[in-house]
Amino acid sequence: MDLLEKLLKGEIKPYMLEKYVDAKKATEIRRKFIEIRTNTKLEHVAKYSINEEMAMKKNIENMIGAIQIPLGYAGPIKINGEYANGYYYIPLATTEGALVASVNRGCSVVTKCGGVTVRVIDDKMTRAPCFKTSSVVEAIEFKKWLIDNFKKIKEIAESTTRHGKLIKIDPILIVGRYVYPRFCFKTGDAMGMNMVTIAVEKVCEYIEKELNIKTVSVSGNACVDKKASGMNLINGRGKSVVAEVYLKREEVEKYLKTTPEAIAEVNRLKNYIGSAISNSIGFNAHYANIVGAIFLATGQDEAHIVEGSLGITVAEPENGGLYFSVTLPDLPVGTVGGGTRVETQKECLEMLGCYGDNKALKFAEIVAAAVLAGELSLLGALAAGHLGKAHQQLGR
C-alpha cells in the first residue's frame, strides 16, 4: 500500500511522511491528499523554489506548497539614518492595488526634499510571565525580591543564549495575588521572541525552586506579544523608531498638490480626533499597510504587524512649510532567524543590504522611513481630495 493510500485511510499522520520519504516527496503526497479531500486542484500552490527540507526544519509543518503574493518596490528613497544612509529600494508584498504606487510617490517626494531623517530611540524584546503567590503580601515581597536579585536573574537568563542580554525587569505588575514582571532583553539582530521565551523559562524554573512560587504561564500577556497594546505604545517593544522630514511650502504645493495647513488639519481631525473618538490605540492613517507589506516581503513574523501598526503621526505647519514625522514605538524586526532565511524573503532583505548580522537597526530605520513615505503620501492625497481618484485611475 503506498503512502498516499495510507494517509487517506488514516493509517499514518501527515507529519509522519518524512520518516519514509524526503521532504520534497512528503510535501507532494500531502498536497495530493488535500486535493483529494477538498476536491481542489492545487496547481499554483505546487509551483515554488523554496527548499522544503529547510522550510520544514525552521518555518512550517505539514507543508503542501507555497503561496505567492505579488511583490513590487517603491523608491529609491533617500534615508539619513544612523545605520541606514543612502538610497534604498523598498520591497513591498501586497495584493492591495495602489499601495505601492502611493508609497512610491511618498519616496519620490521626500527624496526630492533632502531625504528622511531616522533614529532608533529604543531596542528591547519582552516576555512577561504570570506568577501565582499566596497573597498580596507575598506578591509585594516577590516584587521586591525580583528587584533585589536582578543580578542573579540576569545571570540565569543569559546562560541560555549567546546573544540575549537582560537589561531590566520593568514594570512589575501586581493584580490581586498575581505578579506579572516584564523581562526586557537586547536580542541582537534576531527579533528574539523565542530567545527571550527560553531565557525566561529558565528564570521561572529558578524562582519555583528558590521561592516555591508557581509559574502560571511563561507568557502572561503583559509582554505584550502580537496584540494592540497601550503598554507597547508607551513603553515600546522591539525597535522603537522615529522618522521625520521637513518640506518647504512650495514643495508641498508642487509635489502633493495641497498645503501644509491642509495636511496638518487632516492629520488632526483624522489621526487624532477620529482615532480618539473610536478609542484607537495608534494615531496614524495606515502604518499597517506599509509595515505589513515589508514584513511579508522580508520574512518577519506577520502577527507582529498588529504591533508595528501602533504609532503617532505628527504634521505641523512650521516656518511656512511642513514638519512631518512618524513614531513607531513597537517594531519587532530581525535580520537573522525565523522567516528571514526563506529564499525569497532573504533576497528581499539583500535588496536592502539588511540580511545577516549587524543589520537589524539599519532595517528598522528603513522600515520607518518607508512608513513615513506612505503616511505622507496618503495624508497628502486626502488633503488634496485625490484618494478616490487615484484608486479609480489605477482601476482598483
Secondary structure, DSSP 8 states (H G I E B T S, - for coil): --HHHHHHTTSS-GGGGGGTS-HHHHHHHHHHHHHHHHT---TTTT-----HHHHHHHT-SS--------EEEEEEEEEEESS-EEEEEEEEE---TTHHHHHHHHHHHHHHTT-EEEEEEEEEEEE--EEE-SSHHHHHHHHHHHHHTHHHHHHHHHTT-SS-EEEEEEEEEEETTEEEEEEEEE-TTB--HHHHHHHHHHHHHHHHHHH--EEEES--S-S--SS--HHHHHH-EEEEEEEEEEE-HHHHHHHHSS-HHHHHHHIIIIIIIIHHHTT-SSBSS-HHHHHHHHHHHHT--GGGHHHHT--EEEEEEETTEEEEEEEEEEE---SBSGGGGSHHHHHHHHHTT--STT-HHHHHHHHHHHHHHHHHHHHHHHHHT-HHHHHHHTT-
